[in-house]
């Protein structure tokens, strides 16, 4: 847990993943700035956070640029197809900041990735934000997992891939705050594997009619 309170901007906070992250990070030593293109989703979210954590430091914003300007950490909780547009809006205020990519670029039938196999959504975000510290995280977990991060005594693993050691540690603290077990991978290139892992998990769930309380676990002794 960071000693100094850090400010987190969650872009797309009104979505299922964005709101799940917001509600569970709010219990940590963080100030939250919430932005969504559909601003009407945010009052209910802030009310739910306040009911759970009465001392949470939460503010809603109506501008992605201003939200990111105030932040130390930026979580891009939006679909991959929206990331470039947002990156262009926040590029000048995201310099040297940790930017978390949670996107899985998968088609609507859960059959395949929507980008070429030789690059990941996270790597493309790094291209669009060349002076930021992009980290891949939270993409291998579902929103339902945040409410129940432990099954049969085992925490879900949450994988973190990035090129900047300090940014990885920053995101590790976030993952520990929400209750997952962090597994660190020191190279953003492995975000390709992480995105493919989630495509596979989505296919398994879809084809077997499982619910989305599901995730990955590395077993070892």
C-alpha positions in Angstrom: 0.0 0.0 0.0 1.5 3.4 -1.0 2.4 5.7 1.9 1.6 8.8 -0.1 -2.0 8.9 -1.4 -1.9 8.5 -5.2 -4.6 9.8 -7.6 -6.1 7.3 -10.1 -8.1 8.4 -13.1 -10.5 5.6 -14.3 -11.5 6.3 -17.9 -14.6 4.4 -18.6 -15.6 4.1 -15.0 -19.3 3.6 -15.8 -18.6 0.2 -17.5 -18.7 -3.2 -15.8 -14.9 -3.4 -15.5 -14.3 0.3 -14.8 -16.9 0.3 -12.0 -15.6 -3.0 -10.5 -12.1 -1.6 -10.3 -13.4 1.7 -8.9 -15.5 0.1 -6.2 -12.7 -2.2 -5.0 -9.7 0.2 -5.3 -11.7 2.8 -3.3 -10.8 0.9 -0.1 -7.1 1.7 -0.5 -5.1 4.8 0.0 -6.1 6.4 -3.3 -7.9 9.4 -4.6 -10.3 8.4 -7.4 -11.2 10.5 -10.4 -14.0 8.9 -12.4 -14.8 9.7 -16.1 -17.2 8.1 -18.5 -18.6 9.3 -21.8 -22.0 8.6 -20.4 -21.7 10.8 -17.3 -25.2 9.6 -16.1 -23.6 6.3 -14.9 -21.3 7.9 -12.4 -23.7 9.2 -9.6 -24.9 5.7 -8.9 -21.3 4.4 -8.8 -20.2 7.1 -6.4 -23.2 6.4 -4.2 -22.3 2.6 -4.1 -18.7 3.5 -3.2 -19.8 5.8 -0.4 -22.0 3.2 1.0 -19.1 0.7 1.2 -16.3 3.2 2.1 -17.7 6.3 3.7 -14.2 7.9 3.8 -13.4 7.2 0.2 -11.9 10.1 -1.8 -13.9 10.1 -5.0 -14.6 12.8 -7.6 -16.5 12.5 -10.9 -15.1 14.4 -13.9 -16.7 15.3 -17.3 -13.4 15.6 -19.3 -10.9 12.7 -19.9 -8.1 15.2 -20.4 -8.7 17.0 -17.1 -9.2 13.7 -15.3 -5.9 12.4 -16.6 -4.1 15.7 -15.9 -4.8 15.4 -12.2 -3.9 11.7 -12.0 -0.7 9.8 -11.1 -2.2 6.6 -12.6 -4.5 6.3 -15.5 -6.7 3.2 -16.0 -8.1 2.8 -19.5 -11.2 0.8 -18.7 -12.6 1.1 -22.3 -12.8 -1.2 -25.3 -9.7 -1.3 -27.5 -11.4 0.4 -30.3 -11.9 3.5 -28.2 -8.3 3.7 -26.8 -6.7 5.6 -29.7 -9.2 8.4 -29.6 -8.8 8.8 -25.8 -5.0 8.5 -26.1 -4.9 11.4 -28.5 -6.9 13.5 -26.0 -4.7 12.8 -23.0 -1.3 12.3 -24.6 0.1 15.7 -23.4 -0.9 15.1 -19.8 0.1 11.4 -19.6 3.8 11.9 -19.9 5.8 9.6 -17.5 2.6 8.4 -15.9 1.5 4.8 -15.4 -1.2 3.9 -17.8 -3.0 0.6 -17.4 -4.4 -1.2 -20.4 -7.2 -3.7 -19.5 -8.6 -4.1 -23.0 -9.0 -7.5 -24.8 -9.4 -6.9 -28.5 -11.8 -9.7 -29.2 -14.7 -9.9 -31.7 -18.3 -10.1 -30.6 -18.5 -13.9 -31.1 -15.4 -14.5 -28.9 -13.7 -16.3 -31.8 -10.6 -14.3 -32.4 -8.6 -11.1 -31.8 -9.4 -8.0 -33.8 -5.8 -7.0 -34.2 -2.8 -8.7 -35.8 -1.1 -11.5 -33.7 2.3 -9.7 -33.8 1.1 -6.9 -31.5 -1.1 -6.5 -28.5 -3.7 -3.8 -27.6 -1.3 -2.7 -24.8 1.6 -2.4 -27.2 -0.5 -0.3 -29.6 -1.5 1.9 -26.6 2.2 2.3 -25.8 2.7 3.5 -29.4 -0.1 6.0 -29.0 1.3 7.2 -25.7 5.0 6.9 -26.3 6.1 8.9 -23.2 3.9 7.0 -20.8 4.5 3.8 -18.9 2.0 1.4 -20.2 1.2 -1.7 -18.2 -1.1 -4.6 -19.1 -3.3 -5.6 -16.1 -6.8 -6.7 -15.1 -7.5 -8.1 -18.6 -7.4 -11.7 -17.4 -10.2 -11.1 -14.8 -13.9 -10.6 -15.2 -15.9 -7.9 -13.3 -17.6 -10.7 -11.3 -14.3 -11.8 -9.9 -13.8 -8.5 -8.0 -16.7 -9.4 -5.7 -15.4 -12.9 -5.1 -11.6 -13.0 -5.8 -11.2 -16.3 -3.8 -12.6 -19.7 -4.9 -12.0 -22.8 -2.7 -9.3 -20.9 -0.8 -7.4 -19.8 -3.9 -7.1 -16.2 -5.0 -7.4 -15.5 -8.7 -4.1 -14.7 -10.3 -3.9 -11.3 -12.0 -1.1 -10.9 -14.4 0.9 -7.7 -14.9 3.1 -7.1 -18.0 5.2 -4.0 -18.6 8.6 -2.5 -19.4 9.0 -0.2 -16.4 9.8 -1.8 -13.0 8.3 1.0 -10.9 5.1 1.1 -13.0 4.7 -2.7 -12.4 5.1 -2.2 -8.7 2.5 0.5 -8.7 0.0 -1.7 -10.4 1.0 -4.6 -8.2 -0.2 -2.6 -5.2 -3.5 -1.9 -7.0 -4.1 -5.6 -7.6 -3.3 -6.5 -4.0 -5.7 -3.8 -2.9 -8.6 -5.4 -4.8 -7.8 -8.8 -3.5 -6.2 -10.7 -6.4 -2.8 -12.4 -6.4 -0.4 -10.4 -8.6 2.0 -12.2 -11.0 4.6 -9.9 -12.5 6.0 -10.2 -16.0 8.8 -7.8 -16.9 8.1 -7.3 -20.6 5.1 -5.7 -22.3 5.5 -8.1 -25.2 3.9 -10.8 -23.1 0.7 -8.8 -23.1 0.1 -10.6 -26.4 -0.1 -13.8 -24.5 -2.3 -12.4 -21.7 -4.8 -11.1 -24.3 -4.8 -14.5 -26.0 -5.3 -16.2 -22.6 -8.5 -14.2 -22.0 -9.8 -14.9 -25.5 -9.4 -18.6 -24.7 -11.1 -18.2 -21.3 -14.0 -16.4 -23.0 -14.4 -19.2 -25.5 -14.4 -21.8 -22.8 -17.1 -20.0 -20.9 -19.2 -19.2 -23.9 -19.1 -22.8 -25.3 -19.7 -24.5 -22.0 -22.3 -21.9 -20.7 -20.3 -21.2 -17.6 -20.9 -18.0 -15.6 -18.2 -15.3 -15.5 -17.0 -16.0 -12.0 -13.9 -17.5 -13.5 -10.2 -16.8 -13.9 -6.6 -18.2 -14.1 -4.5 -19.8 -11.4 -0.9 -20.9 -11.6 -0.5 -23.9 -9.2 2.9 -24.5 -7.8 4.8 -25.7 -4.7 
